[in-house]
Amino acid sequence: MEYAAVLVPSIVVGLIFWFAMKSIFNADKSERQAEARAQAEADEQDALRAKVDKAESPENPGTGTGL
């Protein structure tokens, strides 16, 4: 029983540390995923904007407004 009294506090502190690190890493992972989604949306919008700008450029008569 003496061994349990000595080991239990260390095990509890280790488990608390493990849960804390796990939650930090999970938060980091979800933040990176959100950032990747936001970057993909921004890239998609930039590509669409570039496509629209190219279609409306004066170099392409007959497409766009051509003003």
CHARMM-style PDB file with segment names, atoms N, HN, CA, C and O in Angstrom:
ATOM      1  N   MET     1       0.818  -1.194   0.000  1.00  0.00      PROA
ATOM      2  CA  MET     1       0.000   0.000   0.000  1.00  0.00      PROA
ATOM      3  C   MET     1       0.861   1.256   0.000  1.00  0.00      PROA
ATOM      4  O   MET     1       0.431   2.305  -0.480  1.00  0.00      PROA
ATOM      5  N   GLU     2       2.059   1.155   0.529  1.00  0.00      PROA
ATOM      6  HN  GLU     2       2.408   0.303   0.919  1.00  0.00      PROA
ATOM      7  CA  GLU     2       2.961   2.302   0.536  1.00  0.00      PROA
ATOM      8  C   GLU     2       3.343   2.705  -0.877  1.00  0.00      PROA
ATOM      9  O   GLU     2       3.516   3.888  -1.170  1.00  0.00      PROA
ATOM     10  N   TYR     3       3.474   1.719  -1.745  1.00  0.00      PROA
ATOM     11  HN  TYR     3       3.333   0.758  -1.507  1.00  0.00      PROA
ATOM     12  CA  TYR     3       3.855   2.015  -3.122  1.00  0.00      PROA
ATOM     13  C   TYR     3       2.763   2.817  -3.839  1.00  0.00      PROA
ATOM     14  O   TYR     3       3.069   3.724  -4.613  1.00  0.00      PROA
ATOM     15  N   ALA     4       1.534   2.495  -3.593  1.00  0.00      PROA
ATOM     16  HN  ALA     4       1.286   1.758  -2.965  1.00  0.00      PROA
ATOM     17  CA  ALA     4       0.424   3.215  -4.210  1.00  0.00      PROA
ATOM     18  C   ALA     4       0.400   4.667  -3.738  1.00  0.00      PROA
ATOM     19  O   ALA     4       0.162   5.571  -4.539  1.00  0.00      PROA
ATOM     20  N   ALA     5       0.638   4.895  -2.480  1.00  0.00      PROA
ATOM     21  HN  ALA     5       0.831   4.160  -1.830  1.00  0.00      PROA
ATOM     22  CA  ALA     5       0.640   6.257  -1.941  1.00  0.00      PROA
ATOM     23  C   ALA     5       1.755   7.090  -2.567  1.00  0.00      PROA
ATOM     24  O   ALA     5       1.629   8.308  -2.699  1.00  0.00      PROA
ATOM     25  N   VAL     6       2.832   6.438  -2.947  1.00  0.00      PROA
ATOM     26  HN  VAL     6       2.934   5.449  -2.841  1.00  0.00      PROA
ATOM     27  CA  VAL     6       3.955   7.144  -3.560  1.00  0.00      PROA
ATOM     28  C   VAL     6       3.703   7.366  -5.050  1.00  0.00      PROA
ATOM     29  O   VAL     6       4.050   8.420  -5.582  1.00  0.00      PROA
ATOM     30  N   LEU     7       3.103   6.387  -5.728  1.00  0.00      PROA
ATOM     31  HN  LEU     7       2.821   5.531  -5.295  1.00  0.00      PROA
ATOM     32  CA  LEU     7       2.948   6.448  -7.180  1.00  0.00      PROA
ATOM     33  C   LEU     7       1.707   7.201  -7.647  1.00  0.00      PROA
ATOM     34  O   LEU     7       1.732   7.803  -8.721  1.00  0.00      PROA
ATOM     35  N   VAL     8       0.640   7.186  -6.883  1.00  0.00      PROA
ATOM     36  HN  VAL     8       0.620   6.697  -6.011  1.00  0.00      PROA
ATOM     37  CA  VAL     8      -0.619   7.796  -7.318  1.00  0.00      PROA
ATOM     38  C   VAL     8      -0.465   9.291  -7.626  1.00  0.00      PROA
ATOM     39  O   VAL     8      -0.957   9.719  -8.670  1.00  0.00      PROA
ATOM     40  N   PRO     9       0.174  10.102  -6.803  1.00  0.00      PROA
ATOM     41  CA  PRO     9       0.294  11.525  -7.153  1.00  0.00      PROA
ATOM     42  C   PRO     9       1.041  11.752  -8.471  1.00  0.00      PROA
ATOM     43  O   PRO     9       0.661  12.613  -9.264  1.00  0.00      PROA
ATOM     44  N   SER    10       2.092  10.985  -8.695  1.00  0.00      PROA
ATOM     45  HN  SER    10       2.400  10.285  -8.051  1.00  0.00      PROA
ATOM     46  CA  SER    10       2.834  11.129  -9.949  1.00  0.00      PROA
ATOM     47  C   SER    10       1.985  10.717 -11.138  1.00  0.00      PROA
ATOM     48  O   SER    10       2.031  11.362 -12.186  1.00  0.00      PROA
ATOM     49  N   ILE    11       1.220   9.662 -10.990  1.00  0.00      PROA
ATOM     50  HN  ILE    11       1.183   9.138 -10.139  1.00  0.00      PROA
ATOM     51  CA  ILE    11       0.350   9.204 -12.074  1.00  0.00      PROA
ATOM     52  C   ILE    11      -0.736  10.234 -12.359  1.00  0.00      PROA
ATOM     53  O   ILE    11      -1.034  10.510 -13.521  1.00  0.00      PROA
ATOM     54  N   VAL    12      -1.323  10.796 -11.328  1.00  0.00      PROA
ATOM     55  HN  VAL    12      -1.081  10.571 -10.384  1.00  0.00      PROA
ATOM     56  CA  VAL    12      -2.368  11.803 -11.509  1.00  0.00      PROA
ATOM     57  C   VAL    12      -1.801  13.044 -12.207  1.00  0.00      PROA
ATOM     58  O   VAL    12      -2.422  13.569 -13.132  1.00  0.00      PROA
ATOM     59  N   VAL    13      -0.644  13.510 -11.778  1.00  0.00      PROA
ATOM     60  HN  VAL    13      -0.140  13.084 -11.027  1.00  0.00      PROA
ATOM     61  CA  VAL    13      -0.024  14.672 -12.421  1.00  0.00      PROA
ATOM     62  C   VAL    13       0.313  14.341 -13.873  1.00  0.00      PROA
ATOM     63  O   VAL    13       0.133  15.178 -14.758  1.00  0.00      PROA
ATOM     64  N   GLY    14       0.795  13.137 -14.117  1.00  0.00      PROA
ATOM     65  HN  GLY    14       0.940  12.457 -13.397  1.00  0.00      PROA
ATOM     66  CA  GLY    14       1.093  12.723 -15.489  1.00  0.00      PROA
ATOM     67  C   GLY    14      -0.151  12.689 -16.355  1.00  0.00      PROA
ATOM     68  O   GLY    14      -0.109  13.112 -17.511  1.00  0.00      PROA
ATOM     69  N   LEU    15      -1.253  12.196 -15.820  1.00  0.00      PROA
ATOM     70  HN  LEU    15      -1.287  11.852 -14.882  1.00  0.00      PROA
ATOM     71  CA  LEU    15      -2.501  12.170 -16.582  1.00  0.00      PROA
ATOM     72  C   LEU    15      -3.028  13.575 -16.864  1.00  0.00      PROA
ATOM     73  O   LEU    15      -3.514  13.855 -17.960  1.00  0.00      PROA
ATOM     74  N   ILE    16      -2.929  14.445 -15.879  1.00  0.00      PROA
ATOM     75  HN  ILE    16      -2.535  14.218 -14.989  1.00  0.00      PROA
ATOM     76  CA  ILE    16      -3.356  15.831 -16.090  1.00  0.00      PROA
ATOM     77  C   ILE    16      -2.517  16.478 -17.180  1.00  0.00      PROA
ATOM     78  O   ILE    16      -3.050  17.166 -18.049  1.00  0.00      PROA
ATOM     79  N   PHE    17      -1.218  16.263 -17.139  1.00  0.00      PROA
ATOM     80  HN  PHE    17      -0.785  15.704 -16.433  1.00  0.00      PROA
ATOM     81  CA  PHE    17      -0.321  16.801 -18.165  1.00  0.00      PROA
ATOM     82  C   PHE    17      -0.679  16.223 -19.535  1.00  0.00      PROA
ATOM     83  O   PHE    17      -0.719  16.952 -20.527  1.00  0.00      PROA
ATOM     84  N   TRP    18      -0.939  14.908 -19.590  1.00  0.00      PROA
ATOM     85  HN  TRP    18      -0.906  14.316 -18.784  1.00  0.00      PROA
ATOM     86  CA  TRP    18      -1.260  14.258 -20.857  1.00  0.00      PROA
ATOM     87  C   TRP    18      -2.552  14.842 -21.438  1.00  0.00      PROA
ATOM     88  O   TRP    18      -2.607  15.144 -22.630  1.00  0.00      PROA
ATOM     89  N   PHE    19      -3.594  15.006 -20.608  1.00  0.00      PROA
ATOM     90  HN  PHE    19      -3.549  14.761 -19.640  1.00  0.00      PROA
ATOM     91  CA  PHE    19      -4.851  15.578 -21.100  1.00  0.00      PROA
ATOM     92  C   PHE    19      -4.664  17.025 -21.557  1.00  0.00      PROA
ATOM     93  O   PHE    19      -5.248  17.442 -22.557  1.00  0.00      PROA
ATOM     94  N   ALA    20      -3.860  17.776 -20.836  1.00  0.00      PROA
ATOM     95  HN  ALA    20      -3.386  17.437 -20.023  1.00  0.00      PROA
ATOM     96  CA  ALA    20      -3.611  19.164 -21.225  1.00  0.00      PROA
ATOM     97  C   ALA    20      -2.895  19.231 -22.574  1.00  0.00      PROA
ATOM     98  O   ALA    20      -3.270  20.020 -23.441  1.00  0.00      PROA
ATOM     99  N   MET    21      -1.876  18.411 -22.746  1.00  0.00      PROA
ATOM    100  HN  MET    21      -1.572  17.770 -22.041  1.00  0.00      PROA
ATOM    101  CA  MET    21      -1.134  18.409 -24.012  1.00  0.00      PROA
ATOM    102  C   MET    21      -2.018  17.911 -25.154  1.00  0.00      PROA
ATOM    103  O   MET    21      -1.947  18.427 -26.269  1.00  0.00      PROA
ATOM    104  N   LYS    22      -2.835  16.925 -24.878  1.00  0.00      PROA
ATOM    105  HN  LYS    22      -2.892  16.506 -23.972  1.00  0.00      PROA
ATOM    106  CA  LYS    22      -3.741  16.397 -25.901  1.00  0.00      PROA
ATOM    107  C   LYS    22      -4.715  17.477 -26.363  1.00  0.00      PROA
ATOM    108  O   LYS    22      -4.964  17.618 -27.560  1.00  0.00      PROA
ATOM    109  N   SER    23      -5.260  18.231 -25.429  1.00  0.00      PROA
ATOM    110  HN  SER    23      -5.058  18.116 -24.457  1.00  0.00      PROA
ATOM    111  CA  SER    23      -6.202  19.283 -25.803  1.00  0.00      PROA
ATOM    112  C   SER    23      -5.499  20.409 -26.569  1.00  0.00      PROA
ATOM    113  O   SER    23      -6.077  20.981 -27.492  1.00  0.00      PROA
ATOM    114  N   ILE    24      -4.282  20.723 -26.200  1.00  0.00      PROA
ATOM    115  HN  ILE    24      -3.811  20.258 -25.450  1.00  0.00      PROA
ATOM    116  CA  ILE    24      -3.517  21.747 -26.929  1.00  0.00      PROA
ATOM    117  C   ILE    24      -3.253  21.293 -28.358  1.00  0.00      PROA
ATOM    118  O   ILE    24      -3.434  22.067 -29.298  1.00  0.00      PROA
ATOM    119  N   PHE    25      -2.828  20.054 -28.529  1.00  0.00      PROA
ATOM    120  HN  PHE    25      -2.681  19.425 -27.765  1.00  0.00      PROA
ATOM    121  CA  PHE    25      -2.544  19.545 -29.870  1.00  0.00      PROA
ATOM    122  C   PHE    25      -3.814  19.437 -30.716  1.00  0.00      PROA
ATOM    123  O   PHE    25      -3.780  19.711 -31.916  1.00  0.00      PROA
ATOM    124  N   ASN    26      -4.930  19.043 -30.104  1.00  0.00      PROA
ATOM    125  HN  ASN    26      -4.958  18.821 -29.129  1.00  0.00      PROA
ATOM    126  CA  ASN    26      -6.189  18.985 -30.845  1.00  0.00      PROA
ATOM    127  C   ASN    26      -6.640  20.377 -31.270  1.00  0.00      PROA
ATOM    128  O   ASN    26      -7.131  20.556 -32.385  1.00  0.00      PROA
ATOM    129  N   ALA    27      -6.480  21.354 -30.401  1.00  0.00      PROA
ATOM    130  HN  ALA    27      -6.081  21.208 -29.495  1.00  0.00      PROA
ATOM    131  CA  ALA    27      -6.838  22.730 -30.744  1.00  0.00      PROA
ATOM    132  C   ALA    27      -5.955  23.235 -31.883  1.00  0.00      PROA
ATOM    133  O   ALA    27      -6.439  23.904 -32.796  1.00  0.00      PROA
ATOM    134  N   ASP    28      -4.673  22.919 -31.831  1.00  0.00      PROA
ATOM    135  HN  ASP    28      -4.279  22.376 -31.089  1.00  0.00      PROA
ATOM    136  CA  ASP    28      -3.750  23.332 -32.892  1.00  0.00      PROA
ATOM    137  C   ASP    28      -4.133  22.679 -34.214  1.00  0.00      PROA
ATOM    138  O   ASP    28      -4.104  23.323 -35.263  1.00  0.00      PROA
ATOM    139  N   LYS    29      -4.492  21.400 -34.160  1.00  0.00      PROA
ATOM    140  HN  LYS    29      -4.515  20.877 -33.308  1.00  0.00      PROA
ATOM    141  CA  LYS    29      -4.855  20.685 -35.377  1.00  0.00      PROA
ATOM    142  C   LYS    29      -6.117  21.280 -35.996  1.00  0.00      PROA
ATOM    143  O   LYS    29      -6.182  21.474 -37.210  1.00  0.00      PROA
ATOM    144  N   SER    30      -7.113  21.569 -35.170  1.00  0.00      PROA
ATOM    145  HN  SER    30      -7.059  21.412 -34.183  1.00  0.00      PROA
ATOM    146  CA  SER    30      -8.345  22.144 -35.711  1.00  0.00      PROA
ATOM    147  C   SER    30      -8.101  23.561 -36.234  1.00  0.00      PROA
ATOM    148  O   SER    30      -8.715  23.967 -37.221  1.00  0.00      PROA
ATOM    149  N   GLU    31      -7.225  24.305 -35.591  1.00  0.00      PROA
ATOM    150  HN  GLU    31      -6.726  23.975 -34.789  1.00  0.00      PROA
ATOM    151  CA  GLU    31      -6.893  25.654 -36.067  1.00  0.00      PROA
ATOM    152  C   GLU    31      -6.185  25.582 -37.421  1.00  0.00      PROA
ATOM    153  O   GLU    31      -6.459  26.389 -38.309  1.00  0.00      PROA
ATOM    154  N   ARG    32      -5.287  24.628 -37.577  1.00  0.00      PROA
ATOM    155  HN  ARG    32      -5.064  23.972 -36.856  1.00  0.00      PROA
ATOM    156  CA  ARG    32      -4.603  24.463 -38.863  1.00  0.00      PROA
ATOM    157  C   ARG    32      -5.583  24.054 -39.956  1.00  0.00      PROA
ATOM    158  O   ARG    32      -5.464  24.514 -41.092  1.00  0.00      PROA
ATOM    159  N   GLN    33      -6.549  23.197 -39.631  1.00  0.00      PROA
ATOM    160  HN  GLN    33      -6.645  22.823 -38.709  1.00  0.00      PROA
ATOM    161  CA  GLN    33      -7.556  22.806 -40.615  1.00  0.00      PROA
ATOM    162  C   GLN    33      -8.424  23.989 -41.016  1.00  0.00      PROA
ATOM    163  O   GLN    33      -8.739  24.160 -42.194  1.00  0.00      PROA
ATOM    164  N   ALA    34      -8.811  24.802 -40.047  1.00  0.00      PROA
ATOM    165  HN  ALA    34      -8.555  24.663 -39.091  1.00  0.00      PROA
ATOM    166  CA  ALA    34      -9.615  25.988 -40.346  1.00  0.00      PROA
ATOM    167  C   ALA    34      -8.819  26.964 -41.205  1.00  0.00      PROA
ATOM    168  O   ALA    34      -9.362  27.560 -42.136  1.00  0.00      PROA
ATOM    169  N   GLU    35      -7.556  27.128 -40.903  1.00  0.00      PROA
ATOM    170  HN  GLU    35      -7.114  26.645 -40.148  1.00  0.00      PROA
ATOM    171  CA  GLU    35      -6.702  28.014 -41.693  1.00  0.00      PROA
ATOM    172  C   GLU    35      -6.551  27.490 -43.123  1.00  0.00      PROA
ATOM    173  O   GLU    35      -6.564  28.270 -44.075  1.00  0.00      PROA
ATOM    174  N   ALA    36      -6.408  26.180 -43.272  1.00  0.00      PROA
ATOM    175  HN  ALA    36      -6.397  25.546 -42.498  1.00  0.00      PROA
ATOM    176  CA  ALA    36      -6.286  25.589 -44.606  1.00  0.00      PROA
ATOM    177  C   ALA    36      -7.574  25.785 -45.401  1.00  0.00      PROA
ATOM    178  O   ALA    36      -7.528  26.086 -46.594  1.00  0.00      PROA
ATOM    179  N   ARG    37      -8.733  25.615 -44.740  1.00  0.00      PROA
ATOM    180  HN  ARG    37      -8.770  25.370 -43.771  1.00  0.00      PROA
ATOM    181  CA  ARG    37     -10.008  25.840 -45.429  1.00  0.00      PROA
ATOM    182  C   ARG    37     -10.139  27.302 -45.855  1.00  0.00      PROA
ATOM    183  O   ARG    37     -10.567  27.584 -46.974  1.00  0.00      PROA
ATOM    184  N   ALA    38      -9.778  28.222 -44.982  1.00  0.00      PROA
ATOM    185  HN  ALA    38      -9.431  27.993 -44.072  1.00  0.00      PROA
ATOM    186  CA  ALA    38      -9.868  29.645 -45.304  1.00  0.00      PROA
ATOM    187  C   ALA    38      -8.918  29.988 -46.449  1.00  0.00      PROA
ATOM    188  O   ALA    38      -9.273  30.762 -47.338  1.00  0.00      PROA
ATOM    189  N   GLN    39      -7.729  29.424 -46.433  1.00  0.00      PROA
ATOM    190  HN  GLN    39      -7.440  28.796 -45.711  1.00  0.00      PROA
ATOM    191  CA  GLN    39      -6.761  29.680 -47.507  1.00  0.00      PROA
ATOM    192  C   GLN    39      -7.261  29.107 -48.828  1.00  0.00      PROA
ATOM    193  O   GLN    39      -7.099  29.735 -49.874  1.00  0.00      PROA
ATOM    194  N   ALA    40      -7.867  27.924 -48.793  1.00  0.00      PROA
ATOM    195  HN  ALA    40      -7.998  27.413 -47.943  1.00  0.00      PROA
ATOM    196  CA  ALA    40      -8.404  27.319 -50.019  1.00  0.00      PROA
ATOM    197  C   ALA    40      -9.535  28.171 -50.582  1.00  0.00      PROA
ATOM    198  O   ALA    40      -9.619  28.363 -51.795  1.00  0.00      PROA
ATOM    199  N   GLU    41     -10.410  28.686 -49.711  1.00  0.00      PROA
ATOM    200  HN  GLU    41     -10.342  28.530 -48.726  1.00  0.00      PROA
ATOM    201  CA  GLU    41     -11.480  29.562 -50.176  1.00  0.00      PROA
ATOM    202  C   GLU    41     -10.921  30.846 -50.781  1.00  0.00      PROA
ATOM    203  O   GLU    41     -11.418  31.316 -51.804  1.00  0.00      PROA
ATOM    204  N   ALA    42      -9.901  31.411 -50.163  1.00  0.00      PROA
ATOM    205  HN  ALA    42      -9.497  31.029 -49.332  1.00  0.00      PROA
ATOM    206  CA  ALA    42      -9.291  32.627 -50.688  1.00  0.00      PROA
ATOM    207  C   ALA    42      -8.630  32.359 -52.041  1.00  0.00      PROA
ATOM    208  O   ALA    42      -8.741  33.172 -52.958  1.00  0.00      PROA
ATOM    209  N   ASP    43      -7.951  31.236 -52.165  1.00  0.00      PROA
ATOM    210  HN  ASP    43      -7.861  30.575 -51.420  1.00  0.00      PROA
ATOM    211  CA  ASP    43      -7.331  30.880 -53.440  1.00  0.00      PROA
ATOM    212  C   ASP    43      -8.379  30.683 -54.524  1.00  0.00      PROA
ATOM    213  O   ASP    43      -8.187  31.095 -55.668  1.00  0.00      PROA
ATOM    214  N   GLU    44      -9.495  30.046 -54.156  1.00  0.00      PROA
ATOM    215  HN  GLU    44      -9.651  29.711 -53.227  1.00  0.00      PROA
ATOM    216  CA  GLU    44     -10.584  29.822 -55.113  1.00  0.00      PROA
ATOM    217  C   GLU    44     -11.171  31.148 -55.572  1.00  0.00      PROA
ATOM    218  O   GLU    44     -11.441  31.337 -56.758  1.00  0.00      PROA
ATOM    219  N   GLN    45     -11.369  32.066 -54.632  1.00  0.00      PROA
ATOM    220  HN  GLN    45     -11.150  31.913 -53.668  1.00  0.00      PROA
ATOM    221  CA  GLN    45     -11.910  33.374 -54.994  1.00  0.00      PROA
ATOM    222  C   GLN    45     -10.933  34.155 -55.863  1.00  0.00      PROA
ATOM    223  O   GLN    45     -11.350  34.833 -56.803  1.00  0.00      PROA
ATOM    224  N   ASP    46      -9.629  34.070 -55.560  1.00  0.00      PROA
ATOM    225  HN  ASP    46      -9.290  33.519 -54.796  1.00  0.00      PROA
ATOM    226  CA  ASP    46      -8.629  34.745 -56.376  1.00  0.00      PROA
ATOM    227  C   ASP    46      -8.608  34.179 -57.790  1.00  0.00      PROA
ATOM    228  O   ASP    46      -8.499  34.931 -58.759  1.00  0.00      PROA
ATOM    229  N   ALA    47      -8.713  32.854 -57.916  1.00  0.00      PROA
ATOM    230  HN  ALA    47      -8.802  32.243 -57.130  1.00  0.00      PROA
ATOM    231  CA  ALA    47      -8.719  32.232 -59.235  1.00  0.00      PROA
ATOM    232  C   ALA    47      -9.953  32.654 -60.020  1.00  0.00      PROA
ATOM    233  O   ALA    47      -9.863  32.939 -61.214  1.00  0.00      PROA
ATOM    234  N   LEU    48     -11.094  32.695 -59.363  1.00  0.00      PROA
ATOM    235  HN  LEU    48     -11.167  32.464 -58.393  1.00  0.00      PROA
ATOM    236  CA  LEU    48     -12.325  33.121 -60.023  1.00  0.00      PROA
ATOM    237  C   LEU    48     -12.231  34.585 -60.433  1.00  0.00      PROA
ATOM    238  O   LEU    48     -12.643  34.954 -61.533  1.00  0.00      PROA
ATOM    239  N   ARG    49     -11.695  35.408 -59.557  1.00  0.00      PROA
ATOM    240  HN  ARG    49     -11.361  35.108 -58.664  1.00  0.00      PROA
ATOM    241  CA  ARG    49     -11.547  36.832 -59.867  1.00  0.00      PROA
ATOM    242  C   ARG    49     -10.599  37.022 -61.051  1.00  0.00      PROA
ATOM    243  O   ARG    49     -10.860  37.850 -61.923  1.00  0.00      PROA
ATOM    244  N   ALA    50      -9.511  36.267 -61.088  1.00  0.00      PROA
ATOM    245  HN  ALA    50      -9.299  35.594 -60.379  1.00  0.00      PROA
ATOM    246  CA  ALA    50      -8.566  36.364 -62.195  1.00  0.00      PROA
ATOM    247  C   ALA    50      -9.215  35.904 -63.496  1.00  0.00      PROA
ATOM    248  O   ALA    50      -8.967  36.483 -64.554  1.00  0.00      PROA
ATOM    249  N   LYS    51     -10.037  34.876 -63.421  1.00  0.00      PROA
ATOM    250  HN  LYS    51     -10.239  34.406 -62.561  1.00  0.00      PROA
ATOM    251  CA  LYS    51     -10.724  34.377 -64.609  1.00  0.00      PROA
ATOM    252  C   LYS    51     -11.701  35.419 -65.135  1.00  0.00      PROA
ATOM    253  O   LYS    51     -11.788  35.637 -66.343  1.00  0.00      PROA
ATOM    254  N   VAL    52     -12.442  36.066 -64.227  1.00  0.00      PROA
ATOM    255  HN  VAL    52     -12.371  35.888 -63.246  1.00  0.00      PROA
ATOM    256  CA  VAL    52     -13.392  37.104 -64.637  1.00  0.00      PROA
ATOM    257  C   VAL    52     -12.648  38.301 -65.197  1.00  0.00      PROA
ATOM    258  O   VAL    52     -13.065  38.857 -66.213  1.00  0.00      PROA
ATOM    259  N   ASP    53     -11.559  38.714 -64.564  1.00  0.00      PROA
ATOM    260  HN  ASP    53     -11.220  38.262 -63.739  1.00  0.00      PROA
ATOM    261  CA  ASP    53     -10.773  39.846 -65.051  1.00  0.00      PROA
ATOM    262  C   ASP    53     -10.202  39.565 -66.431  1.00  0.00      PROA
ATOM    263  O   ASP    53     -10.159  40.455 -67.281  1.00  0.00      PROA
ATOM    264  N   LYS    54      -9.769  38.346 -66.655  1.00  0.00      PROA
ATOM    265  HN  LYS    54      -9.804  37.623 -65.964  1.00  0.00      PROA
ATOM    266  CA  LYS    54      -9.201  37.985 -67.957  1.00  0.00      PROA
ATOM    267  C   LYS    54     -10.286  38.010 -69.023  1.00  0.00      PROA
ATOM    268  O   LYS    54     -10.040  38.445 -70.147  1.00  0.00      PROA
ATOM    269  N   ALA    55     -11.482  37.548 -68.680  1.00  0.00      PROA
ATOM    270  HN  ALA    55     -11.682  37.194 -67.767  1.00  0.00      PROA
ATOM    271  CA  ALA    55     -12.586  37.530 -69.638  1.00  0.00      PROA
ATOM    272  C   ALA    55     -13.051  38.937 -69.979  1.00  0.00      PROA
ATOM    273  O   ALA    55     -13.534  39.173 -71.086  1.00  0.00      PROA
ATOM    274  N   GLU    56     -12.917  39.864 -69.058  1.00  0.00      PROA
ATOM    275  HN  GLU    56     -12.525  39.672 -68.158  1.00  0.00      PROA
ATOM    276  CA  GLU    56     -13.372  41.234 -69.277  1.00  0.00      PROA
ATOM    277  C   GLU    56     -12.271  42.146 -69.789  1.00  0.00      PROA
ATOM    278  O   GLU    56     -12.520  43.335 -69.987  1.00  0.00      PROA
ATOM    279  N   SER    57     -11.079  41.646 -70.009  1.00  0.00      PROA
ATOM    280  HN  SER    57     -10.877  40.679 -69.848  1.00  0.00      PROA
ATOM    281  CA  SER    57      -9.975  42.508 -70.436  1.00  0.00      PROA
ATOM    282  C   SER    57     -10.205  42.983 -71.871  1.00  0.00      PROA
ATOM    283  O   SER    57     -10.846  42.280 -72.653  1.00  0.00      PROA
ATOM    284  N   PRO    58      -9.690  44.167 -72.232  1.00  0.00      PROA
ATOM    285  CA  PRO    58      -9.863  44.703 -73.588  1.00  0.00      PROA
ATOM    286  C   PRO    58      -9.135  43.856 -74.639  1.00  0.00      PROA
ATOM    287  O   PRO    58      -9.411  43.988 -75.832  1.00  0.00      PROA
ATOM    288  N   GLU    59      -8.227  43.004 -74.217  1.00  0.00      PROA
ATOM    289  HN  GLU    59      -8.003  42.896 -73.248  1.00  0.00      PROA
ATOM    290  CA  GLU    59      -7.499  42.155 -75.153  1.00  0.00      PROA
ATOM    291  C   GLU    59      -8.403  41.076 -75.740  1.00  0.00      PROA
ATOM    292  O   GLU    59      -8.058  40.467 -76.753  1.00  0.00      PROA
ATOM    293  N   ASN    60      -9.538  40.836 -75.128  1.00  0.00      PROA
ATOM    294  HN  ASN    60      -9.818  41.331 -74.306  1.00  0.00      PROA
ATOM    295  CA  ASN    60     -10.476  39.825 -75.589  1.00  0.00      PROA
ATOM    296  C   ASN    60     -11.756  40.504 -76.068  1.00  0.00      PROA
ATOM    297  O   ASN    60     -12.756  40.501 -75.349  1.00  0.00      PROA
ATOM    298  N   PRO    61     -11.746  41.088 -77.273  1.00  0.00      PROA
ATOM    299  CA  PRO    61     -12.978  41.736 -77.762  1.00  0.00      PROA
ATOM    300  C   PRO    61     -14.067  40.699 -77.964  1.00  0.00      PROA
ATOM    301  O   PRO    61     -13.795  39.548 -78.306  1.00  0.00      PROA
ATOM    302  N   GLY    62     -15.282  41.116 -77.752  1.00  0.00      PROA
ATOM    303  HN  GLY    62     -15.503  42.050 -77.474  1.00  0.00      PROA
ATOM    304  CA  GLY    62     -16.416  40.224 -77.903  1.00  0.00      PROA
ATOM    305  C   GLY    62     -16.754  39.490 -76.627  1.00  0.00      PROA
ATOM    306  O   GLY    62     -17.780  38.813 -76.558  1.00  0.00      PROA
ATOM    307  N   THR    63     -15.910  39.608 -75.611  1.00  0.00      PROA
ATOM    308  HN  THR    63     -15.076  40.157 -75.668  1.00  0.00      PROA
ATOM    309  CA  THR    63     -16.204  39.001 -74.320  1.00  0.00      PROA
ATOM    310  C   THR    63     -16.250  40.111 -73.292  1.00  0.00      PROA
ATOM    311  O   THR    63     -15.497  41.080 -73.396  1.00  0.00      PROA
ATOM    312  N   GLY    64     -17.075  39.995 -72.353  1.00  0.00      PROA
ATOM    313  HN  GLY    64     -17.686  39.209 -72.268  1.00  0.00      PROA
ATOM    314  CA  GLY    64     -17.175  41.023 -71.313  1.00  0.00      PROA
ATOM    315  C   GLY    64     -17.804  42.285 -71.864  1.00  0.00      PROA
ATOM    316  O   GLY    64     -18.504  42.251 -72.876  1.00  0.00      PROA
ATOM    317  N   THR    65     -17.553  43.402 -71.194  1.00  0.00      PROA
ATOM    318  HN  THR    65     -16.985  43.430 -70.372  1.00  0.00      PROA
ATOM    319  CA  THR    65     -18.170  44.665 -71.595  1.00  0.00      PROA
ATOM    320  C   THR    65     -17.379  45.357 -72.681  1.00  0.00      PROA
ATOM    321  O   THR    65     -17.962  45.994 -73.559  1.00  0.00      PROA
ATOM    322  N   GLY    66     -16.048  45.245 -72.640  1.00  0.00      PROA
ATOM    323  HN  GLY    66     -15.575  44.728 -71.927  1.00  0.00      PROA
ATOM    324  CA  GLY    66     -15.215  45.848 -73.671  1.00  0.00      PROA
ATOM    325  C   GLY    66     -15.232  47.357 -73.658  1.00  0.00      PROA
ATOM    326  O   GLY    66     -15.029  47.977 -74.702  1.00  0.00      PROA
ATOM    327  N   LEU    67     -15.469  47.974 -72.508  1.00  0.00      PROA
ATOM    328  HN  LEU    67     -15.635  47.471 -71.659  1.00  0.00      PROA
ATOM    329  CA  LEU    67     -15.525  49.434 -72.418  1.00  0.00      PROA
ATOM    330  C   LEU    67     -14.169  49.969 -72.461  1.00  0.00      PROA
ATOM    331  OT1 LEU    67     -13.983  51.185 -72.399  1.00  0.00      PROA
TER     332      LEU     67
END
